[in-house]
Amino acid sequence: MTDTKKKPARKKKAKAKAGPRTVIITGVCGGVGRVLLRHLLAHTDFNIIGLDKRNWVLDVPDRFEFRRVDLRRGGADDVFRTTRPWGVVHLAFVSDQRVPMAKRHEINVQATGRLLGWCRKYKTKKVVMLSRASVYGARPDNATMMSEDMPLRLSASYDELSDLVEFDHLCRSWMWEQKNTELVLLRPVHIVGPNIREGMLYTYLQRDPVPTALGFDPMIQLVHEIDVIGAITRGLESKARGIYNVTGPGALPLCELLRRLGRRRIPIPHPLLSISDRLAFSVGLSKLPPHAIDFVRFSCVVDGARIREELGYEPTMSLSETIASIPTRSAILE
């Protein structure tokens, strides 16, 4: 009988424990970017790399590294190549209509295309893109509630806004082409809060008195900056892939919003309001882009059912708290 020796049992190799994941935030110096950074550092273990063409003037907290780069220039590719981020939140988006159309297209479309190319090249697993609910457009034939599947008609009346819609289409097309990356495209309604100093509604409310279109009182939707951060975080941490409207605690008529804010208003016949504002904007006397007049005439109310059902998102701030977070005009002027 042959004596067989037992082979010594092989030791199982211990799996290397994965360290904290790296997330890149573009446009980190903006209002939403700064609030998102603070939230992720406080509530997650992500290491954050912030990219912006502006300089970071605040303290640099632990687990955060800032790189001053312009996505349209060299430098950003090196950041992706050396850090291989697990996730990206893209906030470097320009909606200010005072910026020339060619430059906006370069930032919103061309630079975004380069960013998505780096995400594909360096195998980024999660991408969250921030668009705007205004891409649906404000029109008299809008549905009562706009779902994510409805066409984007903002640029139908305003060719100068085609870059905003093209940005959204670019993200949507890339999402379905790249099966190895989960891309979430968020379309928030008007974002307000103590850190928000940009956007159509913010610009509109700087006027005194605030002009309204005589005979029109559209419904307005607001979402607090904190709730936008909550939506971004859920999109980042979930396994979701898709397009989501981000709504706040409700909607209210424009005149009621102005009343609650204590703002004076002056009703003007809408043809005169449109012509005068377009002229004032063209010569630099108004910061309100011409297309904004449609949003004080017609409602653009979006449905937030999908993000509630699929991501479990619910706004945490009440309508009163959201309205109260809008800076007073005296604070805006300081």
Backbone torsions as a table, in degrees:
resi	resn	phi	psi	omega
1	MET	NA	125.6	-176.1
2	THR	-76.2	132.7	178.9
3	ASP	-85.4	116.3	-179.6
4	THR	-101.8	134.9	178.4
5	LYS	-95.0	137.0	177.1
6	LYS	-75.8	133.0	177.3
7	LYS	-73.2	137.0	179.3
8	PRO	-61.7	138.0	-178.8
9	ALA	-63.9	136.5	178.8
10	ARG	-76.2	136.4	177.3
11	LYS	-76.0	132.6	177.7
12	LYS	-74.9	131.5	178.3
13	LYS	-73.3	130.0	179.0
14	ALA	-71.4	133.4	179.5
15	LYS	-70.7	134.8	178.7
16	ALA	-66.3	131.4	-179.7
17	LYS	-74.4	125.6	-179.1
18	ALA	-68.8	136.3	178.9
19	GLY	-83.6	-178.8	178.8
20	PRO	-58.8	141.9	-179.7
21	ARG	-80.3	152.3	-179.6
22	THR	-101.5	132.3	178.4
23	VAL	-124.0	131.2	175.2
24	ILE	-97.1	132.3	172.9
25	ILE	-113.8	116.1	174.6
26	THR	-88.0	150.6	-177.6
27	GLY	67.3	33.5	-173.0
28	VAL	-68.3	-20.1	-178.7
29	CYS	-79.8	-9.3	178.6
30	GLY	-76.5	173.1	-177.3
31	GLY	-59.8	-50.2	179.2
32	VAL	-64.5	-39.3	-179.3
33	GLY	-61.3	-43.4	-179.2
34	ARG	-66.8	-41.2	179.7
35	VAL	-67.8	-40.6	178.4
36	LEU	-62.9	-42.5	179.3
37	LEU	-57.7	-49.5	-179.7
38	ARG	-60.4	-40.2	-178.6
39	HIS	-66.3	-46.7	-177.7
40	LEU	-66.4	-36.9	178.4
41	LEU	-68.2	-32.2	-177.7
42	ALA	-83.1	-27.7	-170.4
43	HIS	-121.5	0.1	177.2
44	THR	-136.5	173.0	175.9
45	ASP	-104.9	16.7	179.4
46	PHE	-61.9	143.9	163.1
47	ASN	-90.1	129.9	-172.6
48	ILE	-110.6	132.2	170.6
49	ILE	-115.1	120.7	-179.2
50	GLY	-100.0	131.7	177.4
51	LEU	-116.5	136.8	176.8
52	ASP	-165.2	148.3	175.7
53	LYS	-78.9	-18.4	174.3
54	ARG	-83.7	165.2	-179.5
55	ASN	-90.3	145.7	176.6
56	TRP	-85.6	118.4	-174.0
57	VAL	-107.5	-1.3	-179.3
58	LEU	-96.0	175.1	175.4
59	ASP	-62.7	150.8	179.0
60	VAL	-101.2	106.7	-177.8
61	PRO	-74.0	169.6	175.9
62	ASP	-62.9	151.2	179.9
63	ARG	65.4	18.5	177.1
64	PHE	-131.4	133.3	177.1
65	GLU	-129.1	130.7	-179.2
66	PHE	-105.7	135.4	174.5
67	ARG	-125.5	122.6	177.9
68	ARG	-86.0	99.7	-179.9
69	VAL	-139.9	154.6	175.5
70	ASP	-107.6	124.5	-177.6
71	LEU	-60.9	-18.6	179.6
72	ARG	-85.1	-10.6	-176.2
73	ARG	-116.6	-174.7	177.5
74	GLY	-74.2	161.3	176.6
75	GLY	116.2	-44.0	-178.2
76	ALA	-68.1	-37.6	178.1
77	ASP	-59.2	-39.5	179.0
78	ASP	-64.0	-36.7	178.6
79	VAL	-62.6	-45.3	178.7
80	PHE	-64.5	-41.6	-176.8
81	ARG	-65.2	-38.0	-175.7
82	THR	-87.3	-24.4	-176.5
83	THR	-104.6	-21.8	-178.8
84	ARG	45.2	65.7	-172.7
85	PRO	-64.0	143.8	173.0
86	TRP	-73.1	-37.4	-176.6
87	GLY	-137.9	158.5	177.4
88	VAL	-137.2	134.0	169.9
89	VAL	-116.2	118.0	-173.4
90	HIS	-101.2	108.8	-179.7
91	LEU	-117.5	0.8	-178.5
92	ALA	-79.5	79.4	-173.0
93	PHE	-133.5	132.6	-176.5
94	VAL	-110.2	121.4	176.3
95	SER	-113.9	-4.1	-179.0
96	ASP	-67.8	114.3	-176.2
97	GLN	-73.7	-7.1	174.8
98	ARG	-75.3	-19.8	174.9
99	VAL	-73.6	129.6	-177.9
100	PRO	-52.6	145.3	-175.3
101	MET	-56.8	-41.4	-179.0
102	ALA	-62.8	-39.3	179.9
103	LYS	-70.6	-39.7	177.5
104	ARG	-61.4	-42.0	179.3
105	HIS	-63.2	-39.5	179.6
106	GLU	-62.6	-40.5	-178.0
107	ILE	-78.9	-50.2	-171.9
108	ASN	-75.6	-32.2	-174.8
109	VAL	-108.1	-57.8	-175.7
110	GLN	-65.8	-46.0	-179.6
111	ALA	-66.8	-36.1	177.1
112	THR	-64.9	-39.0	176.2
113	GLY	-61.6	-39.8	177.2
114	ARG	-64.8	-42.6	179.7
115	LEU	-59.9	-46.5	179.4
116	LEU	-64.9	-32.1	175.4
117	GLY	-63.9	-40.6	177.2
118	TRP	-67.2	-37.0	177.7
119	CYS	-61.5	-40.1	178.3
120	ARG	-70.2	-44.6	-176.0
121	LYS	-63.7	-40.0	-175.2
122	TYR	-104.2	15.6	169.1
123	LYS	59.1	46.3	173.7
124	THR	-66.0	135.4	-174.4
125	LYS	-87.5	-30.5	-174.7
126	LYS	-136.7	132.5	178.7
127	VAL	-133.6	129.5	175.4
128	VAL	-118.6	123.3	-178.4
129	MET	-113.6	137.6	-179.1
130	LEU	-107.2	109.8	175.5
131	SER	-100.0	-149.7	179.2
132	ARG	-143.8	142.9	176.3
133	ALA	-68.0	-18.1	-179.9
134	SER	-65.6	-12.8	179.7
135	VAL	-64.7	-18.1	176.4
136	TYR	-70.6	-23.7	-179.6
137	GLY	85.7	153.9	175.3
138	ALA	-107.6	111.0	-174.3
139	ARG	-139.1	154.5	-178.8
140	PRO	-67.4	-21.2	-178.7
141	ASP	-100.8	17.7	176.6
142	ASN	-62.7	148.5	172.2
143	ALA	-66.7	159.0	179.3
144	THR	-59.2	-39.9	176.6
145	MET	-131.1	129.0	-177.7
146	MET	-95.9	120.3	177.5
147	SER	-91.9	169.6	-177.5
148	GLU	-66.3	-18.2	-176.9
149	ASP	-88.8	-3.4	-177.6
150	MET	-79.9	153.6	-177.6
151	PRO	-67.1	152.2	177.5
152	LEU	-92.2	113.4	-170.7
153	ARG	-116.0	15.0	-178.3
154	LEU	-61.3	-42.4	-175.2
155	SER	-82.6	-2.3	-179.1
156	ALA	-64.4	-34.4	-179.7
157	SER	-102.0	-16.5	-174.7
158	TYR	-133.7	98.7	179.9
159	ASP	-60.5	-29.2	-177.3
160	GLU	-69.0	-9.3	179.7
161	LEU	-103.8	11.3	-176.3
162	SER	-62.5	-26.7	-179.0
163	ASP	-66.8	-32.0	179.7
164	LEU	-67.2	-42.8	179.0
165	VAL	-72.4	-37.2	179.3
166	GLU	-64.3	-38.0	175.3
167	PHE	-57.9	-47.2	-178.8
168	ASP	-63.4	-44.9	178.8
169	HIS	-63.6	-39.3	179.1
170	LEU	-59.5	-46.9	179.9
171	CYS	-63.6	-42.2	-178.0
172	ARG	-65.4	-44.3	179.6
173	SER	-63.4	-44.3	-179.4
174	TRP	-62.2	-36.9	-178.4
175	MET	-58.4	-42.7	-177.6
176	TRP	-81.4	-21.6	179.1
177	GLU	-79.2	-36.1	-174.3
178	GLN	-98.8	97.6	-175.7
179	LYS	-78.3	-16.6	-177.0
180	ASN	-91.2	-3.9	179.2
181	THR	-123.5	131.7	177.3
182	GLU	-89.0	110.3	179.1
183	LEU	-107.1	130.4	176.5
184	VAL	-114.8	123.7	179.2
185	LEU	-108.1	115.1	-177.7
186	LEU	-102.5	137.2	176.8
187	ARG	-121.9	83.3	-179.9
188	PRO	-75.3	151.6	171.4
189	VAL	-74.1	-168.1	-176.4
190	HIS	-55.7	117.5	179.3
191	ILE	-86.4	129.1	178.5
192	VAL	-130.7	162.4	178.2
193	GLY	154.1	169.9	-176.6
194	PRO	-63.6	-21.6	-179.0
195	ASN	-99.5	0.0	-176.1
196	ILE	-93.7	116.3	179.4
197	ARG	-128.7	38.3	-179.5
198	GLU	-156.1	169.9	178.6
199	GLY	104.4	161.3	-174.9
200	MET	-63.2	-45.9	-177.9
201	LEU	-66.0	-42.2	178.1
202	TYR	-58.2	-44.9	179.4
203	THR	-64.7	-41.6	-179.2
204	TYR	-61.3	-40.8	-175.6
205	LEU	-76.3	-6.3	177.1
206	GLN	-76.1	-15.3	-178.2
207	ARG	-75.1	151.2	177.0
208	ASP	-148.3	111.6	-2.3
209	PRO	-73.1	165.4	-178.7
210	VAL	-85.4	122.3	179.4
211	PRO	-75.3	137.0	173.7
212	THR	-124.5	159.4	179.8
213	ALA	-85.4	119.7	-177.4
214	LEU	-57.1	125.7	178.7
215	GLY	88.2	1.1	-179.8
216	PHE	-123.5	141.3	177.9
217	ASP	-149.2	74.8	-174.1
218	PRO	-69.2	157.9	173.9
219	MET	-78.3	139.2	-177.9
220	ILE	-120.6	134.0	175.6
221	GLN	-108.8	135.0	178.8
222	LEU	-123.4	150.4	171.5
223	VAL	-138.0	134.1	-178.9
224	HIS	-72.1	147.0	179.7
225	GLU	-54.4	-36.1	179.9
226	ILE	-63.8	-38.4	179.7
227	ASP	-72.7	-32.5	173.9
228	VAL	-63.3	-41.6	177.3
229	ILE	-61.8	-39.6	177.3
230	GLY	-61.6	-40.6	178.7
231	ALA	-66.4	-42.4	178.5
232	ILE	-62.1	-44.0	-179.0
233	THR	-63.5	-42.7	177.4
234	ARG	-63.8	-40.2	177.2
235	GLY	-64.1	-36.0	-178.4
236	LEU	-72.3	-41.2	-172.8
237	GLU	-89.8	-13.2	-177.9
238	SER	-88.4	174.8	175.0
239	LYS	-94.0	14.5	-172.8
240	ALA	-71.5	154.1	170.9
241	ARG	-142.9	122.8	179.7
242	GLY	158.0	-172.3	-177.6
243	ILE	-110.9	134.2	-175.8
244	TYR	-138.9	126.3	166.7
245	ASN	-71.9	141.8	178.3
246	VAL	-116.1	108.1	-177.6
247	THR	-104.7	165.3	177.5
248	GLY	-102.7	-152.4	-174.2
249	PRO	-80.0	0.7	179.4
250	GLY	154.2	-172.2	179.7
251	ALA	-129.8	155.8	176.9
252	LEU	-149.4	156.5	179.2
253	PRO	-63.0	148.5	-179.1
254	LEU	-56.5	-45.2	-178.5
255	CYS	-63.5	-32.9	177.3
256	GLU	-69.7	-38.7	176.7
257	LEU	-60.3	-46.4	180.0
258	LEU	-63.8	-37.2	178.8
259	ARG	-63.8	-44.5	-179.3
260	ARG	-65.8	-30.5	179.2
261	LEU	-83.3	-7.3	-179.1
262	GLY	71.6	26.1	-178.8
263	ARG	-91.6	137.3	172.9
264	ARG	-72.7	148.0	178.5
265	ARG	-133.6	154.0	179.2
266	ILE	-131.8	108.4	179.0
267	PRO	-71.4	131.4	-178.6
268	ILE	-130.4	136.9	174.9
269	PRO	-52.2	131.9	-169.4
270	HIS	-61.5	-33.9	176.4
271	PRO	-62.0	-41.5	179.0
272	LEU	-67.6	-40.4	179.2
273	LEU	-61.9	-43.9	-178.8
274	SER	-65.1	-46.3	-178.0
275	ILE	-65.9	-45.5	-177.8
276	SER	-65.9	-37.8	-179.3
277	ASP	-72.0	-38.7	178.1
278	ARG	-61.9	-42.0	179.1
279	LEU	-65.9	-45.3	-179.5
280	ALA	-63.5	-38.3	179.4
281	PHE	-67.6	-38.6	-176.6
282	SER	-66.8	-27.0	-179.8
283	VAL	-104.0	9.4	175.0
284	GLY	82.6	12.8	179.8
285	LEU	-90.3	-11.8	179.0
286	SER	-132.5	140.1	176.1
287	LYS	-93.5	-6.4	-176.5
288	LEU	-85.3	117.3	-178.2
289	PRO	-66.0	151.0	-175.8
290	PRO	-56.0	-37.1	-176.7
291	HIS	-65.9	-18.9	-177.0
292	ALA	-65.3	-24.3	-180.0
293	ILE	-60.8	-34.0	178.1
294	ASP	-63.3	-31.0	-178.9
295	PHE	-76.8	-12.1	172.6
296	VAL	-100.4	6.3	174.6
297	ARG	-112.5	-46.4	-173.0
298	PHE	-118.7	150.2	-179.3
299	SER	-81.8	146.7	170.6
300	CYS	-133.7	80.9	-174.6
301	VAL	-102.0	124.0	-175.2
302	VAL	-106.3	155.9	-178.5
303	ASP	-93.3	127.1	179.9
304	GLY	-104.0	21.0	-176.0
305	ALA	-66.0	-38.8	-173.8
306	ARG	-64.2	-43.3	-177.8
307	ILE	-70.8	-28.8	175.6
308	ARG	-69.4	-44.3	-175.7
309	GLU	-73.7	-40.1	-173.4
310	GLU	-92.9	-30.6	-177.7
311	LEU	-112.9	-5.9	-179.7
312	GLY	69.6	23.5	-178.9
313	TYR	-77.9	135.2	170.5
314	GLU	-141.5	134.7	176.7
315	PRO	-63.5	138.7	-178.7
316	THR	-95.3	-19.9	-178.3
317	MET	-94.8	136.7	177.6
318	SER	-73.0	169.1	179.0
319	LEU	-63.7	-40.3	178.9
320	SER	-63.6	-42.0	179.0
321	GLU	-66.7	-37.4	179.6
322	THR	-65.7	-44.9	178.7
323	ILE	-64.7	-41.1	-178.6
324	ALA	-64.9	-20.2	-178.6
325	SER	-79.2	-12.3	179.1
326	ILE	-70.1	125.5	-178.6
327	PRO	-58.3	142.4	174.2
328	THR	-66.1	160.9	-179.6
329	ARG	-63.2	-34.1	178.9
330	SER	-65.1	-37.3	178.1
331	ALA	-68.8	-35.9	179.6
332	ILE	-64.6	-38.4	-176.6
333	LEU	-75.8	-19.0	-177.9
334	GLU	-72.5	NA	NA
